[in-house]
């Protein structure tokens, strides 16, 4: 009898999972942007279970859908649009002066 006939084989199964910083539950989830939504990233680092992460993701998606439905313009974007519009309406060479006037009229709350 030969040696290879006597040995049926050795299987090594490793069931050790990677140790996460705050426990051994789920890692988290990243959803890329879709349908105008922003990307959603929910880090868990082992603290939350999969069901908890799914609940957080659903809430974030609903929040993004409401944001898209409102089409609300942020104050910073509105301010930049005003500055750009004012600068483009001014004559070349007068644009810097016009921007300073716009910033002064808005007050110190933006500085």
C-alpha positions as CSV (number, residue, x, y, z in Angstrom):
1,X,0.0,0.0,0.0
2,X,1.3,3.4,-0.9
3,X,1.4,6.4,1.4
4,X,-1.1,8.5,-0.6
5,X,-3.7,5.8,-0.3
6,X,-3.7,5.9,3.5
7,X,-4.1,9.7,3.8
8,X,-7.5,10.9,2.8
9,X,-6.7,14.6,3.1
10,X,-6.5,17.4,5.6
11,X,-9.0,20.2,5.6
12,X,-8.3,23.4,7.5
13,X,-11.3,25.6,8.1
14,X,-10.6,28.9,9.7
15,X,-13.7,30.5,11.3
16,X,-11.9,33.4,12.9
17,X,-13.4,36.7,11.8
18,X,-11.5,39.9,11.7
19,X,-11.6,41.7,15.1
20,X,-13.3,45.1,14.6
21,X,-12.5,48.0,16.9
22,X,-15.7,48.1,18.9
23,X,-17.0,44.5,18.7
24,X,-17.8,41.7,16.3
25,X,-21.1,42.8,14.9
26,X,-21.6,44.3,11.4
27,X,-19.0,46.5,9.7
28,X,-21.3,49.1,8.3
29,X,-22.5,50.0,4.8
30,X,-21.7,52.4,2.0
31,X,-24.4,53.2,-0.7
32,X,-23.1,55.1,-3.8
33,X,-25.1,58.1,-5.0
34,X,-28.2,57.2,-7.1
35,X,-31.2,59.1,-8.5
36,X,-29.9,62.4,-7.3
37,X,-29.3,61.2,-3.8
38,X,-26.0,61.8,-2.1
39,X,-23.8,58.9,-1.1
40,X,-24.8,57.3,2.3
41,X,-22.1,55.9,4.6
42,X,-23.0,54.3,7.9
43,X,-19.9,53.1,9.8
44,X,-20.5,50.6,12.5
45,X,-17.0,49.3,13.5
46,X,-18.7,46.3,15.0
47,X,-21.0,48.2,17.3
48,X,-24.4,47.9,15.5
49,X,-26.1,44.8,14.2
50,X,-27.2,44.5,10.6
51,X,-30.8,45.3,11.3
52,X,-29.8,48.5,13.1
53,X,-27.7,49.5,10.2
54,X,-30.5,48.9,7.8
55,X,-32.8,51.0,9.9
56,X,-30.3,53.9,9.8
57,X,-29.8,53.5,6.0
58,X,-33.6,53.6,5.4
59,X,-33.9,56.8,7.6
60,X,-31.1,58.4,5.7
61,X,-32.7,57.5,2.3
62,X,-36.0,59.0,3.4
63,X,-34.2,62.2,4.6
64,X,-32.5,62.4,1.2
65,X,-35.7,61.9,-0.7
66,X,-37.4,64.7,1.4
67,X,-34.4,67.0,0.6
68,X,-34.8,66.3,-3.1
69,X,-38.5,66.8,-3.0
70,X,-38.1,70.3,-1.4
71,X,-35.3,71.4,-3.7
72,X,-34.1,73.7,-1.0
73,X,-31.1,76.0,-1.7
74,X,-28.6,76.2,1.1
75,X,-27.8,79.7,2.4
76,X,-24.1,79.3,1.3
77,X,-25.1,78.4,-2.2
78,X,-27.5,81.3,-2.4
79,X,-24.8,83.7,-1.2
80,X,-22.3,82.4,-3.7
81,X,-24.9,82.8,-6.5
82,X,-25.6,86.4,-5.5
83,X,-21.8,87.2,-5.4
84,X,-21.2,85.6,-8.8
85,X,-24.2,87.3,-10.4
86,X,-23.1,90.7,-9.1
87,X,-19.6,90.1,-10.3
88,X,-20.7,89.1,-13.8
89,X,-23.0,92.1,-14.1
90,X,-20.2,94.6,-13.2
91,X,-17.8,95.9,-15.8
92,X,-14.4,94.3,-16.0
93,X,-12.1,96.1,-13.6
94,X,-15.0,96.9,-11.3
95,X,-15.8,93.3,-10.3
96,X,-13.7,93.3,-7.1
97,X,-15.3,96.5,-5.9
98,X,-18.7,95.1,-6.6
99,X,-18.0,91.9,-4.7
100,X,-16.8,93.9,-1.7
101,X,-20.0,96.0,-1.8
102,X,-22.1,92.8,-1.8
103,X,-20.2,91.3,1.1
104,X,-20.5,94.6,3.1
105,X,-24.2,94.8,2.4
106,X,-24.7,91.3,3.8
107,X,-23.0,92.2,7.0
108,X,-20.5,90.5,9.2
109,X,-22.5,87.3,9.7
110,X,-20.8,85.6,6.7
111,X,-17.3,86.4,7.7
